[in-house]
């Protein structure tokens, strides 16, 4: 059930939000399957069922491992996640939960072994954009 349709009520704002998301998909530095994984995890943390469903479907379409997706809520204690994926997930969780600056610095240092500065910038934008979409999704959709 939808409470309101953001894209209809505020089409200019929707287009601006969509433009950022689209730009992230054009010649990405972060591979689509990792982006999907991050977007799923952020959406899980935020409790946005609509976005979890959408990005789970995208993860599958991009060839993501279904076991990895099933283990995503417990990734910290699960096998099958690469060191780079773990660093990206730590960063996603840290920013989504708005940790203190000391923790954010610690999480950022973990990224440096696996990602270049431009990749970290893109990853950060993916996380920020997903958090914005989650808030919009939560506000709009009573059920997914």
Number of C-alpha atoms within 10 A of each C-alpha: 8 13 11 12 15 16 13 10 10 10 12 12 13 16 13 11 15 15 12 13 16 11 10 19 15 8 8 13 17 18 12 18 18 18 24 25 23 26 28 27 26 27 27 17 16 18 15 24 18 17 23 23 15 15 20 20 14 19 23 14 12 14 10 18 12 12 9 16 18 11 15 19 14 11 17 12 10 11 10 13 16 9 13 16 18 17 20 26 25 20 26 25 18 20 19 18 12 11 13 10 10 9 14 16 13 13 21 17 13 17 22 14 11 16 17 12 11 11 17 19 13 17 23 16 15 23 25 17 17 23 21 13 20 24 14 15 22 21 15 16 16 14 12 14
